[in-house]
Every structure is written in C-alpha cells, then in structure tokens.
Amino acid sequence: MNGVHDLWLFIATVFVLNATPGVDMMITASRTLQHGVRGGLATALGVSAGCVVHTLAAAFGLAALMSTSAAAFSFVKWIGAAYLVWLAFGMLRSGVAAGGDAAAAALPPSAAPGGWALFRQGLLTNVLNPKIALFFLALLPQFIDAHAADKTAAFLFLGAVMVLQGTVFLAAFVLLVAPLRKRAAPPILRRGLQGAGGMLLFGLALRLALTEKP
C-alpha cells in the first residue's frame, strides 16, 4: 500500500516511541502544567510541526546530509543544546518567581506566553534535535518497499502517519496532565517541580551536546 509494507508494525513502533519519555514529552508536560490545556496543545502542535519538518527533510535528503556531514550534524546539535539550556533557565527563573501565592498573583496576565510563543517553543525543541532527524532517516526506510515506484511518496506517507499518531498521542497526554494543574500545591513543591524540570532540561541539553554522529 503506497509503497510501504508492515504498516501495522510501523504504527506499533511509533506508539512505543511516542510513549517513551523524552524532550518532546517533557516540554509538553511542563507547558501544560504552567499554562493549561491551551498551552499544552499549542506546544504539542509545535512538536508535531517539527516532525513535519523532519519528514520533509528525510524525504528530500536533508537528513541524509546530516548523517554524512559531521559539520552539519554538529551545527544543529549545538544550536539544539543551546536552546534547551535557554528553556531550562526559563524554568528555573519561573521556579524562583513562584516563591509564594502573592508573588504568583503579582505577575501580570501578559507575563504568560501566547499560543504562538508556545507553538514556537515546541517547534524549535523538536527541529533543533538532530537525533530526531537521523531517527526519521533510519526508521522510515525500513518500512518502504524496495520496489516502490515512488519512494519519496512512501516516505511522505509514513511521515504523515507518524505525525498524525504523535499529535493524537500528545493531545491525549495534555488532557491527562491538565487536571494536575488544578490541585493546589505548596509553594515549595511548585518551586521544586520547576527546578527539577529545569535541571532535567539541562541534563537533556548535556546529553544532546555529547551525542556523536553515528
């Protein structure tokens, strides 16, 4: 079908990968807890848009460039790591600012980022991760028929299936996480969660920075 084979196995593999905690899930969860369902969904849609970019890159050869060029891989890797560090600092600043209910109440409504800003965060977090680009390049060809008449179309079809499933998964994840936001938490717990989230992003940035081109 459409030059692909074992579509059911591909769908099952993608589900397992979506359910594995990583940067995309972390940023979606943190923005949901901070800004509610709308914020979480905006971030999730940004992540999905990043997957669209990776699909197009893999289909038209840009991911192949990163798999063969150490310079291209390193450039994207360091940009991605720097962006994660920037997000981590933002979470740590939020944790310090959330020192108490009075401090939180003092923040003006405009301090909360809009949907476009959260969408952009999700997009950049996903796009600036070369490991995801190489993952697309490594996974999708395994499910493309060697005799497919149009391998680019098959690439795009599998990418569309992956993006659709990932979007549905993250949307459901947002709806599961959002109710936790309504539970009143002590200020020290809020600061601790923000701090833990920031340190986790620092750790993910470090892991990305240490990643070597396969």
C-alpha positions as CSV (number, residue, x, y, z in Angstrom):
1,M,0.0,0.0,0.0
2,N,1.5,3.3,-1.1
3,G,4.9,1.6,-1.5
4,V,5.1,0.6,2.2
5,H,4.9,-2.8,4.0
6,D,4.1,-3.9,7.6
7,L,2.2,-0.7,8.3
8,W,0.7,-2.3,11.5
9,L,4.3,-2.9,12.8
10,F,5.2,0.7,11.9
11,I,2.2,2.1,13.8
12,A,3.0,-0.1,16.9
13,T,6.7,1.0,16.8
14,V,5.7,4.7,16.6
15,F,3.3,4.3,19.5
16,V,6.1,2.8,21.7
17,L,8.4,5.6,20.7
18,N,5.7,8.3,21.5
19,A,5.2,6.7,24.9
20,T,8.9,6.9,25.7
21,P,9.7,10.0,27.8
22,G,11.9,12.5,26.1
23,V,12.3,16.2,25.3
24,D,9.0,16.5,23.4
25,M,7.0,14.9,26.2
26,M,8.9,16.9,28.9
27,I,8.3,20.3,27.2
28,T,4.6,19.4,26.6
29,A,4.0,18.4,30.2
30,S,5.7,21.5,31.6
31,R,3.8,23.9,29.4
32,T,0.5,22.1,30.2
33,L,1.2,22.4,34.0
34,Q,2.1,26.1,33.6
35,H,-0.5,27.2,31.1
36,G,-3.3,24.7,31.0
37,V,-4.8,22.7,28.1
38,R,-4.4,25.5,25.6
39,G,-0.8,26.0,26.4
40,G,-0.1,22.3,26.3
41,L,-1.9,21.8,23.0
42,A,-0.1,24.8,21.4
43,T,3.2,23.2,22.4
44,A,2.1,19.8,21.2
45,L,1.1,21.2,17.8
46,G,4.6,22.9,17.6
47,V,6.2,19.5,18.2
48,S,4.1,17.9,15.5
49,A,5.0,20.7,13.1
50,G,8.7,19.9,13.9
51,C,8.0,16.3,12.9
52,V,6.6,17.5,9.6
53,V,9.9,19.4,9.0
54,H,11.8,16.2,9.8
55,T,9.6,14.2,7.5
56,L,10.2,16.6,4.6
57,A,14.0,16.7,5.4
58,A,14.2,12.9,5.4
59,A,12.1,12.6,2.2
60,F,14.2,15.1,0.3
61,G,17.6,14.3,1.6
62,L,18.4,16.9,4.2
63,A,18.6,14.3,7.0
64,A,21.0,12.3,4.8
65,L,23.3,15.3,4.7
66,M,23.5,15.4,8.5
67,S,24.2,11.6,8.5
68,T,27.3,12.1,6.3
69,S,28.5,15.6,7.3
70,A,30.0,16.0,10.7
71,A,29.9,19.7,10.4
72,A,26.2,19.9,9.6
73,F,25.4,17.5,12.4
74,S,27.5,19.4,15.0
75,F,25.9,22.7,13.9
76,V,22.4,21.5,14.5
77,K,23.4,19.7,17.7
78,W,24.9,22.7,19.4
79,I,22.1,25.0,18.4
80,G,19.6,22.5,19.8
81,A,21.6,22.1,23.1
82,A,21.8,25.9,23.5
83,Y,18.1,26.2,23.0
84,L,17.4,23.6,25.7
85,V,19.7,25.4,28.1
86,W,17.8,28.6,27.4
87,L,14.5,26.8,28.2
88,A,16.0,25.4,31.3
89,F,17.0,28.8,32.6
90,G,13.4,30.0,31.9
91,M,12.0,27.2,34.0
92,L,14.4,27.9,36.9
93,R,13.5,31.6,36.8
94,S,9.8,30.6,37.0
95,G,10.6,28.4,40.0
96,V,12.3,31.3,41.8
97,A,9.4,33.7,40.9
98,A,6.8,31.2,42.2
99,G,8.0,31.7,45.7
100,G,4.5,32.1,47.0
101,D,0.9,32.8,46.1
102,A,1.4,36.5,46.5
103,A,4.4,36.5,44.1
104,A,2.5,34.5,41.6
105,A,-0.5,36.8,41.8
106,A,1.7,39.8,41.2
107,L,2.6,38.6,37.8
108,P,0.6,40.4,35.1
109,P,-1.5,38.4,32.7
110,S,0.7,39.4,29.9
111,A,3.6,37.6,31.5
112,A,2.1,34.3,30.3
113,P,3.3,33.5,26.7
114,G,0.7,33.3,24.0
115,G,-0.2,30.3,22.0
116,W,2.1,31.2,19.1
117,A,5.1,31.5,21.5
118,L,4.4,28.1,23.0
119,F,3.9,26.6,19.5
120,R,7.3,28.1,18.5
121,Q,8.9,26.5,21.6
122,G,7.6,23.1,20.7
123,L,8.6,23.5,17.1
124,L,12.2,24.6,17.8
125,T,12.7,22.0,20.5
126,N,11.8,19.3,18.0
127,V,13.5,20.7,14.9
128,L,16.8,21.5,16.6
129,N,17.4,17.9,17.7
130,P,19.5,16.1,15.0
131,K,18.9,12.8,16.7
132,I,15.2,13.1,15.6
133,A,16.2,13.8,12.0
134,L,18.5,10.8,11.9
135,F,15.8,8.7,13.6
136,F,13.4,9.6,10.8
137,L,16.1,8.7,8.2
138,A,16.8,5.4,10.0
139,L,13.3,4.2,10.8
140,L,11.2,5.1,7.8
141,P,13.2,3.3,5.0
142,Q,12.8,0.0,6.9
143,F,9.0,0.1,6.0
144,I,9.4,1.2,2.4
145,D,9.1,-1.4,-0.3
146,A,12.4,-1.8,-2.2
147,H,10.4,-1.9,-5.4
148,A,8.2,1.1,-4.6
149,A,7.5,3.1,-7.7
150,D,7.8,6.4,-5.8
151,K,9.9,6.1,-2.6
152,T,9.6,9.8,-1.8
153,A,5.8,9.5,-1.7
154,A,6.2,6.4,0.5
155,F,8.5,8.5,2.8
156,L,5.9,11.2,3.0
157,F,3.0,8.8,3.7
158,L,4.9,7.1,6.6
159,G,5.8,10.6,7.9
160,A,2.2,11.7,7.8
161,V,1.1,8.6,9.7
162,M,3.8,9.3,12.3
163,V,2.9,12.9,12.7
164,L,-0.8,12.1,13.0
165,Q,-0.3,9.5,15.6
166,G,2.2,11.7,17.5
167,T,-0.3,14.6,17.5
168,V,-3.1,12.4,18.8
169,F,-0.8,10.9,21.5
170,L,0.4,14.3,22.7
171,A,-3.1,15.8,22.7
172,A,-4.3,12.9,24.9
173,F,-1.2,13.3,27.1
174,V,-2.1,17.0,27.6
175,L,-5.7,16.1,28.6
176,L,-4.3,13.6,31.2
177,V,-1.8,16.0,32.7
178,A,-4.0,19.1,32.7
179,P,-6.2,18.1,35.8
180,L,-3.0,18.0,37.9
181,R,-2.7,21.8,37.4
182,K,-6.0,22.4,39.4
183,R,-4.6,20.8,42.5
184,A,-3.3,23.4,44.8
185,A,0.4,22.7,45.6
186,P,2.5,24.2,48.3
187,P,4.9,26.9,47.1
188,I,7.9,24.8,47.9
189,L,6.5,22.0,45.7
190,R,5.9,24.3,42.8
191,R,9.5,25.6,43.1
192,G,10.8,22.1,43.4
193,L,8.9,21.0,40.2
194,Q,10.1,24.0,38.2
195,G,13.6,23.4,39.5
196,A,13.5,19.7,38.7
197,G,12.1,20.5,35.2
198,G,14.9,23.0,34.6
199,M,17.6,20.6,35.7
200,L,16.1,17.8,33.5
201,L,16.3,20.1,30.5
202,F,19.9,20.9,31.4
203,G,20.6,17.2,31.5
204,L,18.9,16.7,28.1
205,A,20.9,19.5,26.7
206,L,24.1,17.9,28.0
207,R,23.2,14.6,26.6
208,L,22.5,16.2,23.2
209,A,25.7,18.1,23.3
210,L,27.7,14.9,24.0
211,T,25.9,12.9,21.2
212,E,28.4,11.8,18.5
213,K,27.4,11.5,14.8
214,P,26.7,7.8,14.2
